[in-house]
Amino acid sequence: MKPGRMDRHITVQQLTADSPAQDTYGAPSETWGTYKKMWADKRDTGGVESYMGKALQAEITTIWRVRYDSGITHKMRIYYNSEGYDIVSINEIGRREGLEIMSTLLTD
């Protein structure tokens, strides 16, 4: 992995286990906390648009390359530039040299 290509500072987030937060209806709400901040290489691979009901849904796929970290799982998410990305898959690069993380942009 070439460190010169890792020019994006991302935050890997995880759900907090002791999250007592509730929404206005009393249901438990998700609270995300920082797992780790790290440098990454960002590659947008494309997007797909589809209709769900009467609304147009867009899904943008992004691949992040980061240094190896055994603690990163598909249950986490990536936060970059005021946008959240759901982790879809994680592939190891080499022998623990790095990770290739496929993600989709979270849309409202």
N, CA, C and O atoms as CSV, one atom per row, in Angstrom:
chain,resi,resn,atom,element,x,y,z
A,1,MET,N,N,0.846,-1.179,0.000
A,1,MET,CA,C,0.000,0.000,0.000
A,1,MET,C,C,0.888,1.238,0.000
A,1,MET,O,O,1.856,1.337,0.754
A,2,LYS,N,N,0.532,2.166,-0.859
A,2,LYS,CA,C,1.289,3.405,-0.960
A,2,LYS,C,C,0.618,4.475,-0.107
A,2,LYS,O,O,-0.527,4.847,-0.365
A,3,PRO,N,N,1.328,4.973,0.913
A,3,PRO,CA,C,0.705,5.957,1.806
A,3,PRO,C,C,0.343,7.270,1.119
A,3,PRO,O,O,-0.530,7.989,1.605
A,4,GLY,N,N,0.989,7.600,0.006
A,4,GLY,CA,C,0.687,8.842,-0.691
A,4,GLY,C,C,-0.718,8.894,-1.251
A,4,GLY,O,O,-1.266,9.979,-1.446
A,5,ARG,N,N,-1.311,7.740,-1.513
A,5,ARG,CA,C,-2.677,7.703,-2.049
A,5,ARG,C,C,-3.737,7.832,-0.948
A,5,ARG,O,O,-4.897,8.130,-1.235
A,6,MET,N,N,-3.348,7.613,0.289
A,6,MET,CA,C,-4.290,7.725,1.401
A,6,MET,C,C,-4.349,9.193,1.838
A,6,MET,O,O,-3.668,9.614,2.772
A,7,ASP,N,N,-5.185,9.951,1.131
A,7,ASP,CA,C,-5.260,11.388,1.368
A,7,ASP,C,C,-6.600,11.853,1.943
A,7,ASP,O,O,-6.878,13.052,1.970
A,8,ARG,N,N,-7.420,10.924,2.397
A,8,ARG,CA,C,-8.727,11.271,2.994
A,8,ARG,C,C,-8.716,10.848,4.459
A,8,ARG,O,O,-8.365,9.713,4.778
A,9,HIS,N,N,-9.098,11.753,5.340
A,9,HIS,CA,C,-9.147,11.440,6.769
A,9,HIS,C,C,-10.574,11.027,7.117
A,9,HIS,O,O,-11.485,11.856,7.106
A,10,ILE,N,N,-10.767,9.748,7.425
A,10,ILE,CA,C,-12.103,9.206,7.692
A,10,ILE,C,C,-12.242,8.844,9.160
A,10,ILE,O,O,-11.255,8.722,9.885
A,11,THR,N,N,-13.484,8.677,9.581
A,11,THR,CA,C,-13.790,8.203,10.923
A,11,THR,C,C,-14.583,6.916,10.800
A,11,THR,O,O,-15.632,6.892,10.157
A,12,VAL,N,N,-14.091,5.846,11.410
A,12,VAL,CA,C,-14.831,4.584,11.457
A,12,VAL,C,C,-15.651,4.620,12.740
A,12,VAL,O,O,-15.107,4.830,13.824
A,13,GLN,N,N,-16.954,4.414,12.616
A,13,GLN,CA,C,-17.861,4.509,13.757
A,13,GLN,C,C,-18.512,3.167,14.049
A,13,GLN,O,O,-18.679,2.333,13.159
A,14,GLN,N,N,-18.878,2.973,15.318
A,14,GLN,CA,C,-19.591,1.772,15.731
A,14,GLN,C,C,-20.747,2.165,16.643
A,14,GLN,O,O,-20.727,3.225,17.269
A,15,LEU,N,N,-21.749,1.300,16.708
A,15,LEU,CA,C,-22.871,1.538,17.614
A,15,LEU,C,C,-22.377,1.413,19.052
A,15,LEU,O,O,-21.617,0.504,19.385
A,16,THR,N,N,-22.818,2.334,19.891
A,16,THR,CA,C,-22.428,2.245,21.295
A,16,THR,C,C,-23.299,1.215,21.981
A,16,THR,O,O,-24.516,1.204,21.793
A,17,ALA,N,N,-22.690,0.351,22.774
A,17,ALA,CA,C,-23.404,-0.759,23.416
A,17,ALA,C,C,-24.353,-0.273,24.502
A,17,ALA,O,O,-25.457,-0.801,24.636
A,18,ASP,N,N,-23.949,0.710,25.266
A,18,ASP,CA,C,-24.775,1.193,26.377
A,18,ASP,C,C,-25.526,2.451,25.968
A,18,ASP,O,O,-25.398,3.502,26.597
A,19,SER,N,N,-26.303,2.327,24.913
A,19,SER,CA,C,-27.020,3.465,24.363
A,19,SER,C,C,-28.433,3.564,24.960
A,19,SER,O,O,-29.351,2.904,24.474
A,20,PRO,N,N,-28.615,4.385,26.015
A,20,PRO,CA,C,-29.945,4.531,26.613
A,20,PRO,C,C,-30.814,5.556,25.899
A,20,PRO,O,O,-31.930,5.833,26.340
A,21,ALA,N,N,-30.326,6.116,24.813
A,21,ALA,CA,C,-31.067,7.164,24.120
A,21,ALA,C,C,-32.377,6.627,23.547
A,21,ALA,O,O,-32.462,5.484,23.098
A,22,GLN,N,N,-33.384,7.482,23.576
A,22,GLN,CA,C,-34.693,7.123,23.044
A,22,GLN,C,C,-35.183,8.241,22.145
A,22,GLN,O,O,-34.853,9.409,22.349
A,23,ASP,N,N,-35.983,7.867,21.140
A,23,ASP,CA,C,-36.565,8.891,20.284
A,23,ASP,C,C,-37.801,9.466,20.958
A,23,ASP,O,O,-38.093,9.120,22.103
A,24,THR,N,N,-38.533,10.338,20.271
A,24,THR,CA,C,-39.688,11.016,20.870
A,24,THR,C,C,-40.835,10.068,21.209
A,24,THR,O,O,-41.729,10.430,21.974
A,25,TYR,N,N,-40.818,8.845,20.642
A,25,TYR,CA,C,-41.879,7.871,20.916
A,25,TYR,C,C,-41.465,6.841,21.965
A,25,TYR,O,O,-42.234,5.929,22.268
A,26,GLY,N,N,-40.261,6.976,22.521
A,26,GLY,CA,C,-39.805,6.055,23.557
A,26,GLY,C,C,-39.056,4.839,23.040
A,26,GLY,O,O,-38.598,4.014,23.831
A,27,ALA,N,N,-38.925,4.714,21.730
A,27,ALA,CA,C,-38.187,3.580,21.164
A,27,ALA,C,C,-36.685,3.860,21.262
A,27,ALA,O,O,-36.257,5.010,21.164
A,28,PRO,N,N,-35.882,2.799,21.457
A,28,PRO,CA,C,-34.439,3.031,21.529
A,28,PRO,C,C,-33.899,3.567,20.204
A,28,PRO,O,O,-34.280,3.093,19.133
A,29,SER,N,N,-33.022,4.546,20.282
A,29,SER,CA,C,-32.437,5.107,19.066
A,29,SER,C,C,-30.956,4.740,19.002
A,29,SER,O,O,-30.303,4.543,20.027
A,30,GLU,N,N,-30.448,4.653,17.784
A,30,GLU,CA,C,-29.053,4.273,17.593
A,30,GLU,C,C,-28.137,5.458,17.878
A,30,GLU,O,O,-28.408,6.582,17.453
A,31,THR,N,N,-27.063,5.196,18.593
A,31,THR,CA,C,-26.054,6.206,18.858
A,31,THR,C,C,-24.719,5.666,18.365
A,31,THR,O,O,-24.290,4.586,18.770
A,32,TRP,N,N,-24.064,6.422,17.488
A,32,TRP,CA,C,-22.795,6.004,16.914
A,32,TRP,C,C,-21.654,6.722,17.615
A,32,TRP,O,O,-21.720,7.924,17.872
A,33,GLY,N,N,-20.600,5.962,17.922
A,33,GLY,CA,C,-19.404,6.524,18.538
A,33,GLY,C,C,-18.193,6.241,17.671
A,33,GLY,O,O,-18.226,5.354,16.817
A,34,THR,N,N,-17.133,6.987,17.886
A,34,THR,CA,C,-15.910,6.832,17.098
A,34,THR,C,C,-15.146,5.597,17.529
A,34,THR,O,O,-14.837,5.425,18.709
A,35,TYR,N,N,-14.842,4.734,16.563
A,35,TYR,CA,C,-13.958,3.580,16.790
A,35,TYR,C,C,-12.513,3.999,16.536
A,35,TYR,O,O,-11.632,3.758,17.362
A,36,LYS,N,N,-12.279,4.628,15.383
A,36,LYS,CA,C,-10.926,5.046,15.030
A,36,LYS,C,C,-10.965,6.056,13.898
A,36,LYS,O,O,-11.813,5.974,13.010
A,37,LYS,N,N,-10.033,7.019,13.933
A,37,LYS,CA,C,-9.836,7.944,12.819
A,37,LYS,C,C,-8.596,7.474,12.082
A,37,LYS,O,O,-7.588,7.139,12.704
A,38,MET,N,N,-8.668,7.447,10.740
A,38,MET,CA,C,-7.547,6.945,9.964
A,38,MET,C,C,-7.522,7.560,8.573
A,38,MET,O,O,-8.504,8.150,8.123
A,39,TRP,N,N,-6.378,7.413,7.895
A,39,TRP,CA,C,-6.224,7.880,6.528
A,39,TRP,C,C,-6.660,6.794,5.567
A,39,TRP,O,O,-6.458,5.609,5.831
A,40,ALA,N,N,-7.260,7.192,4.447
A,40,ALA,CA,C,-7.796,6.228,3.485
A,40,ALA,C,C,-7.651,6.736,2.061
A,40,ALA,O,O,-7.521,7.935,1.812
A,41,ASP,N,N,-7.676,5.799,1.147
A,41,ASP,CA,C,-7.747,6.070,-0.293
A,41,ASP,C,C,-9.200,5.846,-0.687
A,41,ASP,O,O,-9.756,4.785,-0.404
A,42,LYS,N,N,-9.827,6.828,-1.337
A,42,LYS,CA,C,-11.250,6.750,-1.693
A,42,LYS,C,C,-11.402,6.567,-3.194
A,42,LYS,O,O,-10.808,7.298,-3.987
A,43,ARG,N,N,-12.216,5.571,-3.574
A,43,ARG,CA,C,-12.504,5.329,-4.990
A,43,ARG,C,C,-14.007,5.115,-5.169
A,43,ARG,O,O,-14.573,4.151,-4.654
A,44,ASP,N,N,-14.636,6.019,-5.898
A,44,ASP,CA,C,-16.058,5.862,-6.217
A,44,ASP,C,C,-16.170,4.931,-7.411
A,44,ASP,O,O,-15.528,5.150,-8.438
A,45,THR,N,N,-16.987,3.888,-7.278
A,45,THR,CA,C,-17.090,2.907,-8.356
A,45,THR,C,C,-18.351,3.055,-9.184
A,45,THR,O,O,-18.497,2.374,-10.199
A,46,GLY,N,N,-19.253,3.911,-8.786
A,46,GLY,CA,C,-20.470,4.106,-9.564
A,46,GLY,C,C,-21.696,4.137,-8.682
A,46,GLY,O,O,-21.614,4.087,-7.455
A,47,GLY,N,N,-22.824,4.220,-9.336
A,47,GLY,CA,C,-24.065,4.295,-8.593
A,47,GLY,C,C,-25.211,3.668,-9.352
A,47,GLY,O,O,-25.115,3.384,-10.546
A,48,VAL,N,N,-26.311,3.458,-8.621
A,48,VAL,CA,C,-27.509,2.852,-9.184
A,48,VAL,C,C,-28.709,3.661,-8.707
A,48,VAL,O,O,-28.780,4.041,-7.538
A,49,GLU,N,N,-29.639,3.922,-9.597
A,49,GLU,CA,C,-30.884,4.583,-9.219
A,49,GLU,C,C,-32.034,3.612,-9.421
A,49,GLU,O,O,-32.075,2.874,-10.405
A,50,SER,N,N,-32.967,3.621,-8.478
A,50,SER,CA,C,-34.143,2.759,-8.591
A,50,SER,C,C,-35.321,3.449,-7.913
A,50,SER,O,O,-35.147,4.372,-7.117
A,51,TYR,N,N,-36.513,2.986,-8.240
A,51,TYR,CA,C,-37.720,3.519,-7.615
A,51,TYR,C,C,-38.197,2.577,-6.534
A,51,TYR,O,O,-38.337,1.375,-6.761
A,52,MET,N,N,-38.449,3.126,-5.350
A,52,MET,CA,C,-39.043,2.368,-4.260
A,52,MET,C,C,-40.337,3.093,-3.930
A,52,MET,O,O,-40.326,4.181,-3.355
A,53,GLY,N,N,-41.437,2.484,-4.297
A,53,GLY,CA,C,-42.714,3.172,-4.192
A,53,GLY,C,C,-42.753,4.260,-5.258
A,53,GLY,O,O,-42.597,3.977,-6.446
A,54,LYS,N,N,-42.960,5.493,-4.836
A,54,LYS,CA,C,-42.957,6.608,-5.770
A,54,LYS,C,C,-41.697,7.460,-5.633
A,54,LYS,O,O,-41.566,8.496,-6.284
A,55,ALA,N,N,-40.769,7.016,-4.780
A,55,ALA,CA,C,-39.568,7.803,-4.542
A,55,ALA,C,C,-38.368,7.215,-5.288
A,55,ALA,O,O,-38.212,5.998,-5.387
A,56,LEU,N,N,-37.542,8.095,-5.800
A,56,LEU,CA,C,-36.321,7.686,-6.486
A,56,LEU,C,C,-35.225,7.480,-5.441
A,56,LEU,O,O,-34.934,8.382,-4.655
A,57,GLN,N,N,-34.623,6.299,-5.436
A,57,GLN,CA,C,-33.556,5.960,-4.493
A,57,GLN,C,C,-32.236,5.891,-5.259
A,57,GLN,O,O,-32.178,5.302,-6.339
A,58,ALA,N,N,-31.182,6.483,-4.713
A,58,ALA,CA,C,-29.858,6.427,-5.324
A,58,ALA,C,C,-28.916,5.688,-4.382
A,58,ALA,O,O,-28.941,5.900,-3.170
A,59,GLU,N,N,-28.087,4.819,-4.952
A,59,GLU,CA,C,-27.098,4.088,-4.164
A,59,GLU,C,C,-25.740,4.275,-4.821
A,59,GLU,O,O,-25.538,3.870,-5.965
A,60,ILE,N,N,-24.811,4.888,-4.100
A,60,ILE,CA,C,-23.475,5.147,-4.608
A,60,ILE,C,C,-22.500,4.223,-3.888
A,60,ILE,O,O,-22.474,4.181,-2.658
A,61,THR,N,N,-21.698,3.482,-4.652
A,61,THR,CA,C,-20.739,2.543,-4.079
A,61,THR,C,C,-19.351,3.172,-4.049
A,61,THR,O,O,-18.884,3.728,-5.043
A,62,THR,N,N,-18.704,3.074,-2.896
A,62,THR,CA,C,-17.366,3.622,-2.708
A,62,THR,C,C,-16.474,2.554,-2.103
A,62,THR,O,O,-16.897,1.808,-1.220
A,63,ILE,N,N,-15.224,2.484,-2.585
A,63,ILE,CA,C,-14.242,1.567,-2.010
A,63,ILE,C,C,-13.181,2.393,-1.298
A,63,ILE,O,O,-12.620,3.336,-1.857
A,64,TRP,N,N,-12.921,2.018,-0.060
A,64,TRP,CA,C,-11.905,2.668,0.770
A,64,TRP,C,C,-10.760,1.686,0.974
A,64,TRP,O,O,-10.994,0.509,1.248
A,65,ARG,N,N,-9.532,2.155,0.845
A,65,ARG,CA,C,-8.354,1.339,1.167
A,65,ARG,C,C,-7.683,1.974,2.377
A,65,ARG,O,O,-7.343,3.157,2.368
A,66,VAL,N,N,-7.500,1.161,3.426
A,66,VAL,CA,C,-6.913,1.635,4.677
A,66,VAL,C,C,-5.849,0.638,5.153
A,66,VAL,O,O,-5.752,-0.476,4.638
A,67,ARG,N,N,-5.070,1.050,6.126
A,67,ARG,CA,C,-4.119,0.138,6.755
A,67,ARG,C,C,-4.903,-0.959,7.482
A,67,ARG,O,O,-6.046,-0.749,7.887
A,68,TYR,N,N,-4.289,-2.109,7.641
A,68,TYR,CA,C,-4.963,-3.261,8.257
A,68,TYR,C,C,-5.363,-2.956,9.694
A,68,TYR,O,O,-4.582,-2.386,10.455
A,69,ASP,N,N,-6.570,-3.334,10.057
A,69,ASP,CA,C,-7.093,-3.222,11.423
A,69,ASP,C,C,-8.089,-4.357,11.620
A,69,ASP,O,O,-9.156,-4.362,11.006
A,70,SER,N,N,-7.749,-5.306,12.463
A,70,SER,CA,C,-8.608,-6.481,12.659
A,70,SER,C,C,-9.918,-6.159,13.371
A,70,SER,O,O,-10.826,-6.990,13.382
A,71,GLY,N,N,-10.036,-4.976,13.962
A,71,GLY,CA,C,-11.244,-4.614,14.692
A,71,GLY,C,C,-12.370,-4.065,13.835
A,71,GLY,O,O,-13.496,-3.939,14.316
A,72,ILE,N,N,-12.102,-3.737,12.593
A,72,ILE,CA,C,-13.143,-3.176,11.717
A,72,ILE,C,C,-14.036,-4.300,11.207
A,72,ILE,O,O,-13.549,-5.296,10.672
A,73,THR,N,N,-15.357,-4.134,11.377
A,73,THR,CA,C,-16.320,-5.146,10.958
A,73,THR,C,C,-17.385,-4.522,10.051
A,73,THR,O,O,-17.462,-3.300,9.920
A,74,HIS,N,N,-18.197,-5.366,9.432
A,74,HIS,CA,C,-19.266,-4.891,8.545
A,74,HIS,C,C,-20.416,-4.243,9.315
A,74,HIS,O,O,-21.307,-3.654,8.703
A,75,LYS,N,N,-20.413,-4.341,10.641
A,75,LYS,CA,C,-21.462,-3.709,11.455
A,75,LYS,C,C,-21.162,-2.238,11.724
A,75,LYS,O,O,-21.987,-1.529,12.298
A,76,MET,N,N,-19.990,-1.784,11.312
A,76,MET,CA,C,-19.588,-0.399,11.522
A,76,MET,C,C,-19.959,0.443,10.303
A,76,MET,O,O,-20.510,-0.068,9.328
A,77,ARG,N,N,-19.655,1.720,10.368
A,77,ARG,CA,C,-19.863,2.604,9.232
A,77,ARG,C,C,-18.701,3.586,9.146
A,77,ARG,O,O,-17.933,3.754,10.093
A,78,ILE,N,N,-18.591,4.231,7.986
A,78,ILE,CA,C,-17.538,5.211,7.746
A,78,ILE,C,C,-18.187,6.578,7.627
A,78,ILE,O,O,-19.217,6.732,6.971
A,79,TYR,N,N,-17.587,7.559,8.259
A,79,TYR,CA,C,-18.072,8.929,8.194
A,79,TYR,C,C,-16.971,9.780,7.565
A,79,TYR,O,O,-15.849,9.830,8.070
A,80,TYR,N,N,-17.301,10.448,6.459
A,80,TYR,CA,C,-16.332,11.288,5.762
A,80,TYR,C,C,-17.043,12.469,5.128
A,80,TYR,O,O,-18.074,12.308,4.475
A,81,ASN,N,N,-16.494,13.644,5.320
A,81,ASN,CA,C,-16.996,14.852,4.665
A,81,ASN,C,C,-18.497,15.073,4.920
A,81,ASN,O,O,-19.251,15.389,4.000
A,82,SER,N,N,-18.909,14.904,6.159
A,82,SER,CA,C,-20.304,15.081,6.595
A,82,SER,C,C,-21.273,14.087,5.976
A,82,SER,O,O,-22.471,14.360,5.895
A,83,GLU,N,N,-20.765,12.918,5.532
A,83,GLU,CA,C,-21.622,11.885,4.954
A,83,GLU,C,C,-21.288,10.535,5.588
A,83,GLU,O,O,-20.135,10.255,5.915
A,84,GLY,N,N,-22.316,9.707,5.753
A,84,GLY,CA,C,-22.132,8.377,6.313
A,84,GLY,C,C,-22.182,7.311,5.226
A,84,GLY,O,O,-22.936,7.428,4.260
A,85,TYR,N,N,-21.372,6.272,5.396
A,85,TYR,CA,C,-21.307,5.170,4.441
A,85,TYR,C,C,-21.480,3.851,5.195
A,85,TYR,O,O,-20.744,3.581,6.144
A,86,ASP,N,N,-22.443,3.031,4.781
A,86,ASP,CA,C,-22.620,1.692,5.349
A,86,ASP,C,C,-21.559,0.767,4.784
A,86,ASP,O,O,-21.320,0.765,3.576
A,87,ILE,N,N,-20.914,-0.026,5.644
A,87,ILE,CA,C,-19.922,-0.986,5.185
A,87,ILE,C,C,-20.650,-2.224,4.667
A,87,ILE,O,O,-21.450,-2.828,5.382
A,88,VAL,N,N,-20.367,-2.598,3.413
A,88,VAL,CA,C,-20.995,-3.744,2.774
A,88,VAL,C,C,-20.098,-4.978,2.875
A,88,VAL,O,O,-20.568,-6.064,3.213
A,89,SER,N,N,-18.808,-4.810,2.582
A,89,SER,CA,C,-17.873,-5.932,2.660
A,89,SER,C,C,-16.475,-5.431,2.979
A,89,SER,O,O,-16.142,-4.269,2.747
A,90,ILE,N,N,-15.657,-6.342,3.523
A,90,ILE,CA,C,-14.277,-6.029,3.888
A,90,ILE,C,C,-13.390,-7.140,3.351
A,90,ILE,O,O,-13.616,-8.314,3.642
A,91,ASN,N,N,-12.374,-6.770,2.564
A,91,ASN,CA,C,-11.429,-7.738,2.029
A,91,ASN,C,C,-10.021,-7.378,2.476
A,91,ASN,O,O,-9.635,-6.209,2.470
A,92,GLU,N,N,-9.261,-8.391,2.864
A,92,GLU,CA,C,-7.881,-8.184,3.287
A,92,GLU,C,C,-6.992,-8.024,2.054
A,92,GLU,O,O,-7.149,-8.751,1.073
A,93,ILE,N,N,-6.063,-7.076,2.104
A,93,ILE,CA,C,-5.095,-6.859,1.040
A,93,ILE,C,C,-3.772,-7.464,1.498
A,93,ILE,O,O,-3.256,-7.108,2.557
A,94,GLY,N,N,-3.225,-8.376,0.701
A,94,GLY,CA,C,-1.959,-9.011,1.060
A,94,GLY,C,C,-2.079,-9.792,2.359
A,94,GLY,O,O,-3.141,-10.322,2.686
A,95,ARG,N,N,-0.996,-9.854,3.080
A,95,ARG,CA,C,-0.989,-10.515,4.394
A,95,ARG,C,C,-1.022,-9.446,5.475
A,95,ARG,O,O,0.009,-9.038,6.009
A,96,ARG,N,N,-2.229,-9.010,5.778
A,96,ARG,CA,C,-2.468,-7.967,6.776
A,96,ARG,C,C,-1.770,-6.651,6.436
A,96,ARG,O,O,-1.356,-5.895,7.315
A,97,GLU,N,N,-1.653,-6.404,5.135
A,97,GLU,CA,C,-1.070,-5.140,4.698
A,97,GLU,C,C,-2.099,-4.016,4.763
A,97,GLU,O,O,-1.780,-2.888,5.140
A,98,GLY,N,N,-3.339,-4.338,4.391
A,98,GLY,CA,C,-4.388,-3.335,4.397
A,98,GLY,C,C,-5.751,-3.969,4.246
A,98,GLY,O,O,-5.882,-5.191,4.175
A,99,LEU,N,N,-6.773,-3.115,4.195
A,99,LEU,CA,C,-8.154,-3.558,4.005
A,99,LEU,C,C,-8.759,-2.784,2.845
A,99,LEU,O,O,-8.478,-1.601,2.654
A,100,GLU,N,N,-9.584,-3.463,2.084
A,100,GLU,CA,C,-10.380,-2.835,1.045
A,100,GLU,C,C,-11.832,-2.931,1.512
A,100,GLU,O,O,-12.396,-4.022,1.603
A,101,ILE,N,N,-12.420,-1.784,1.804
A,101,ILE,CA,C,-13.764,-1.729,2.377
A,101,ILE,C,C,-14.737,-1.194,1.338
A,101,ILE,O,O,-14.601,-0.061,0.877
A,102,MET,N,N,-15.724,-2.017,0.969
A,102,MET,CA,C,-16.768,-1.573,0.038
A,102,MET,C,C,-17.920,-1.009,0.867
A,102,MET,O,O,-18.345,-1.614,1.851
A,103,SER,N,N,-18.415,0.153,0.457
A,103,SER,CA,C,-19.479,0.801,1.219
A,103,SER,C,C,-20.489,1.470,0.290
A,103,SER,O,O,-20.216,1.702,-0.888
A,104,THR,N,N,-21.646,1.769,0.839
A,104,THR,CA,C,-22.669,2.517,0.103
A,104,THR,C,C,-22.995,3.775,0.882
A,104,THR,O,O,-23.049,3.761,2.111
A,105,LEU,N,N,-23.210,4.852,0.167
A,105,LEU,CA,C,-23.526,6.136,0.765
A,105,LEU,C,C,-24.919,6.080,1.381
A,105,LEU,O,O,-25.864,5.613,0.743
A,106,LEU,N,N,-25.049,6.550,2.605
A,106,LEU,CA,C,-26.346,6.602,3.272
A,106,LEU,C,C,-27.128,7.788,2.721
A,106,LEU,O,O,-26.646,8.921,2.739
A,107,THR,N,N,-28.340,7.523,2.228
A,107,THR,CA,C,-29.193,8.595,1.708
A,107,THR,C,C,-30.485,8.634,2.503
A,107,THR,O,O,-30.926,7.623,3.050
A,108,ASP,N,N,-31.076,9.796,2.559
A,108,ASP,CA,C,-32.351,9.960,3.284
A,108,ASP,C,C,-33.510,9.520,2.442
A,108,ASP,O,O,-34.656,9.586,2.886
